Amino acid sequence: MSLLQDLQEAVGSANVQTDSQALAPLLVDNRNRFFGQVLCACFPASTEEVARVMAICHRHAALVFTQGGNTGNCAAATPVVSEADARRSVLISLRRMRSIERVDPLNDTMTVEAGAILQDVRDAAEDHGRLFPVSLAAQGSCTIGGLLSTNAGGVHVVRYGNMREQCLGLEVVLSDGRVLDMLRGLRKDNTGYDLKHLFIGSEGTLGVITRAQLKLSPLPVARSVYVLAFSRLSAAGNVFNALHTLFGPQLSAFELMHVDTIRMVARELPQIPIGFDLSAPWYVLVECEYNDTRQAERLQSAALSVLENLLEDGTLSDATLAQSEAQCEALWRVRESIPSAHKHAGGNVKHDISVQRNDLADFVETTNARLQSRFDWIAPSVFGHFGDGNLHYNMGVREGFDRRLCFDHEEAIHAIVYDAVKRFNGSVAAEHGVGRLKTRLLNDVKSPEELHLMRLVKRVFDPDNRLNPGAVIDLKESIACDD
Ligand SMILES: Cc1cc2nc3c(=O)[nH]c(=O)nc-3n(C[C@H](O)[C@H](O)[C@H](O)COP(=O)(O)OP(=O)(O)OC[C@H]3O[C@@H](n4cnc5c(N)ncnc54)[C@H](O)[C@@H]3O)c2cc1C
């Protein structure tokens, strides 16, 4: 039987899609910059079906591309292949594996299928009085499998960590169809190498994640949200330290926004009220979550005196405190609308970088200066997770200039930014992953020894390079490797 017939038999013809119109949305990345092609997309409904599909693909030497919500920012889920390879390429979508199987509020865990949508996972945890803390603007469509495969971060990493920190167990289907059951849900287990961590952040290149055991946290009973304004970016580190010292683990978000980025939200999405004065160059949105109301009252009043001191000594130029839950949401909406506002404005040249938190101000100021001295039209749009040392350092075009200029000079902009990241010993892929966008960059940022070991790991799990070929690590690249 052919590959297609085998797949139809394994999951049912209705769950194998070959129609080009129906396939189209699965074959383009979320920024419309990469386009893929496949023989078919498969929609298995269980681990057993995924295992069958993988065994068939193994037998037919088919290429496998796994997809969750297709919200990734590095084209990692787009099957970009040659015409010839398209005839043996299979996209596995987890969209029929969305169950939340079990919530255990006493053990603070939940078990979900990998296609479960983040918002549904958060809602299910909340229904049981618990919190699943990962939160990001794509949470209505991104999946647990995608989040784990990219080790996604989001806006609460400063308190709860990345996806890696939320995962207690995984079930993975290997490239030949064997099922690796690592669903032990243990908080301590030092029985040698912890294999689940290899799959987290591997972007579909080592296996298909089918189920996950996630860690839950206490559900906060109250929160405060502040927007703080300051004139020098170097002040952000001091503000962070002062508030982190005061709030400790209650500090759940510390999100930086440049005033021009906020103005772009106001201009592109006028339905989003800004709710604070825009007279300073830099703003941070700070969130603190409280586990009981007495703690909330005590910390809120202590915060007021810390903020008064920072205003008095000139570190801050303004502070806005949300007075209600509705105002908290309104302030968050400004921060969360930034990606849509960028898209609405025609896009820009994006970087997802991290450096040590105390180097961020220096990184931004020196790199902005280098870019602006080279391109008089450039408009930095800087925002992101200051508390994690991770910024979305994006370059657009000043008003009055042709919007396409930044794309015409994309390579030169990347070169300047990535050179700066390297000088600061930072990361060129802080939270979105490598995908197809940054595969070549790994040659510059990883040592030959690291690259060699990464390729060996890839070969252990995927000896024929059939799982998401072209993403993360390119085995065809002539990277120094002595095997
Ligand atoms: C508006 C917006 C805001 C965002 N904000 C953030 C943010 O704050 N922080 C952040 O980290 N990211 C953010 N992202 C990026 C994106 O949401 C995350 O990368 C998310 O983890 C992708 O999940 P997904 O289900 O859409 O995965 P997909 O895009 O479908 O896939 C991403 C990668 O995971 C692999 N994959 C998917 N499912 C599986 C599986 N079951 N098994 C094995 N591999 C799999 C794919 O092959 C691919 O390599 C944002 C995206 C958007 C559009």
The ligand as an ORCA input file, in Angstrom:
! r2SCAN-3c Opt
* xyz 0 1
  C       0.477     37.041     19.532
  C       1.547     36.069     19.930
  C       2.177     36.225     21.160
  C       3.161     35.325     21.569
  N       3.750     35.513     22.775
  C       4.700     34.649     23.187
  C       5.342     34.830     24.450
  O       5.083     35.775     25.199
  N       6.264     33.918     24.816
  C       6.596     32.842     24.012
  O       7.456     32.047     24.409
  N       6.009     32.665     22.814
  C       5.090     33.531     22.384
  N       4.494     33.357     21.149
  C       4.923     32.237     20.274
  C       4.038     30.979     20.317
  O       2.773     31.215     20.810
  C       4.716     29.900     21.114
  O       5.924     29.549     20.446
  C       3.905     28.613     21.294
  O       4.655     27.789     22.137
  C       3.615     27.844     20.021
  O       2.612     26.855     20.303
  P       1.802     26.182     19.103
  O       0.913     25.149     19.656
  O       1.164     27.225     18.273
  O       3.001     25.474     18.321
  P       3.267     25.433     16.763
  O       3.507     26.812     16.248
  O       2.258     24.622     16.082
  O       4.652     24.637     16.764
  C       5.807     25.198     17.330
  C       6.909     24.124     17.349
  O       6.535     23.074     18.229
  C       6.470     21.825     17.520
  N       5.343     21.073     18.073
  C       4.057     21.476     18.225
  N       3.348     20.531     18.845
  C       4.197     19.497     19.080
  C       4.055     18.226     19.686
  N       2.890     17.812     20.183
  N       5.138     17.408     19.735
  C       6.324     17.794     19.231
  N       6.510     19.000     18.652
  C       5.463     19.839     18.574
  C       6.313     22.180     16.068
  O       6.834     21.158     15.240
  C       7.144     23.448     16.009
  O       8.487     23.091     15.921
  C       3.521     34.244     20.715
  C       2.887     34.089     19.474
  C       1.912     34.990     19.083
  C       1.248     34.781     17.753
*
